[in-house]
Structures are given as structure tokens and as C-alpha cells.
Amino acid sequence: MAEKIQTEEEHRASMRAEMDHMREEKGEKWYWYLNNFWCRLGHEGSPGGGYYRGLSKDRDTLGKTIREQIPLGHEAYEEEMRYHSELRKDQTDAEFYGVIDREIKKLGISEERIKTLLDAIRGGGGGAPTRERDAAIRELYELLLPAYVELRVLGYSHQELTS
């Protein structure tokens, strides 16, 4: 039987339904579902932002695709490839981060508010769990949930956005 291909709007509606279900299932801690999504954001000047971007820079992978980072024949190739969408496998890290930035901007999400919340998340206590940090993460993910949905609609997997 042929698989039904979703339109972009059907995919978006499906993603929103998934988020509604996740919120119901996880209750007030729903935002944990987005795990480390904040680490993929920009704002490298912040102690909390740009963490994965900094790793990409340090590892010299900003200009390399996932396929180039883990070449065919490498012992971890199959394991790593199953976590990535076809879209991401052929993008450099810089292109991936650029798409995230573009979607946030396109949705009109306040970059200044993101910066403030990232600073609060990684501020005092070195990121140790506190009520303030938890509240900042929750607010950040409320703000970013539309961007997460749009990134999934574009074809990125939950794993590559949140782990």
C-alpha cells in the first residue's frame, strides 16, 4: 500500500497535535521534551547560548556535512546516520544553525528575549537546577515551540534538534 504524502500544512497540523499530546502527557514539565534544543541556538557571547555551535567550531565541523563528519566505513556510521534526517545529513553545521536562526527570525521571535533567557538559564550556579532556571527554560521553550514545529515541518528529526 502506498504511503500517503502529507502536505506542508497537514504536517504542521500533525506536529501541533503531537505537541498538544506531549503537553497533556507530560503535564507542567512538558518542556523537558525539547531537552537541549536551547543549546543549538545562537548567541555565542552568552554563557548559555551557542554551546553546540561552539563545539562545531572547536571540532572544525562548521563547514562539514554529517556524512563528512562520520565517513562511510567508520564504526559509528550506521548508528549515527539513523539519528539524522536526510536533510541534515547533507548540510554543514553552519547551514543547520543558519536554518534555525532563519526560522526564529521569520517567526518574529524576539532575539533579545532569547538572549535574556539563555543568560538566565546558564547564569549563577553554573546551570545547576533552580526554580529560576527551570522557569527560564519553560519560558524559552514556550517562545520557541513554533520554531521547533517549523523545523520539524522542514524535515529535521526530534533527535537532531533536541539531543
N, C-alpha and C positions, 0 to 999 in steps of 0.2 A: 504494500500500500504506500502511495506517495505521501511524503511528509508535507503538511500544509505550511506554506511560507507566509510568515506574518508581515503585514505592512509595518512601517515605522511607527505609526500611531497605535496599532494593535500591540506591538512590542512595548511601547511606552506604557500603555494601559496595563499590560501584563506585569511590567516592572513595578508600577504603582501598587497593583494588587498584592504583589509579593511583599512590598514594604509595609502595606497595611496589615497583612498576615503576620509578618515578623513583629510588628509593634504589638499586636494582640498577644502573640505567643510569648514574647519576652517582657511585656509589661514596661515598667518605668526604666528598665535597663536595656531597652530596645537598641540604643545607640552602640552598645557593645558589638552589635552585628557588623558595624563598619570598622571595627578593630583599629588598624593602623593606617586608615585612609589619610588621616591628617599628616602622616609622615611623608606623603607623596606631594604635599603642597609646596609652593614656592616659599619665598621669604627666608632665604638663607641667612640673612643677618640676625634672625631671631634664634634664641637658643632652642626653640621648639620646631621651627619650620625648616623645610628643606633637608631633613635628615637623610632620606633616600637619595635626594639629589646630590648631597654631599658625598655619599658613598659612591654614587656613579662617577662623580668627579675624581675621587680618590682612587677608584679602581680603573679609571680611564675607560669607562664604558659609555659615556655620553654620546659618542659617535658610533657606537656599535649596536647592531640588532641583537635580539635574544639568540638567534641562530649563530651569530658570530661570537657571542659571549660563551656559548656552550656548543662547541662544534660537534658535528656528527661523528660518532665513534667514541666520544667522551663517555665515561662510565655513568654519568648522571644525565645523559642526553634525554633518554626516554622519560625518565621521572620528571625532569624539568619541563619538557615540552608539553606534557599533559596538563600542566597548570596554566598554560598560556593560550590565549585566543590566536587564531590565525592572523588577525590584525596586529597584535602585539609582537608576534614572532618576527615580523619583518620590519619593525620600527626600531629606530635607535632610542636610547633612553631619553635623549634630548627631545625627540619628536613626541614621545609619550607624555613627557612633562608639559610640553607645549600644548598638546591637546587638552590636558587637564586645565591649564591656565586659560585657554581659549573658551572652554565651556563655562568656567566660572565667570569670566568676563561677559560672555554672551548672555548669561542669565542675569547679569546686573548684580551679582552678589558682591557686597562691599569688601574690597581687598583690605581696607583699613580695619574693618571689624574682624576679619580673618586674622590679621596680624596681631590685634589686641588679644584675641582668644588664644592664638598659638603661644603668645608670650605668657599668658596666664597658665596654660597647660604645663609648660616647661619651666615656669618661674619657680621661686622658692621651693626648697626641698628636693631639688634635682628631679622633679617629676614624680615624687612619691605620691601615692593616692591620698587625696584630701577632699573634703566636701567642695572646696573651691575649684579644684582641678576637675573633679567629676562634673560640676556644674558647667565649667567652661567647655569640656568635651561635649556634653549634651547640647549646649547652645551651638557650638560649632557644627555638629552633625545635623541639627535642625536646619541650620543655614545652608549646609552643603548637600543635603539629601536630594534636591532637584538636580544638582550637578552629577551626583553618583548615578541617579537614574538615567540621565542623558548619556553618560559614559557607558553604561551597560547597553543602552539602545544602540550606541555606535558599534558595539561588538566586544567590548572588554569584559573579561570574566570577573566575577566577585573576588576570586583568589588574587588576581594580579592587581586589583585596586585596593585590597584591604589587608593583605598579609605582609 
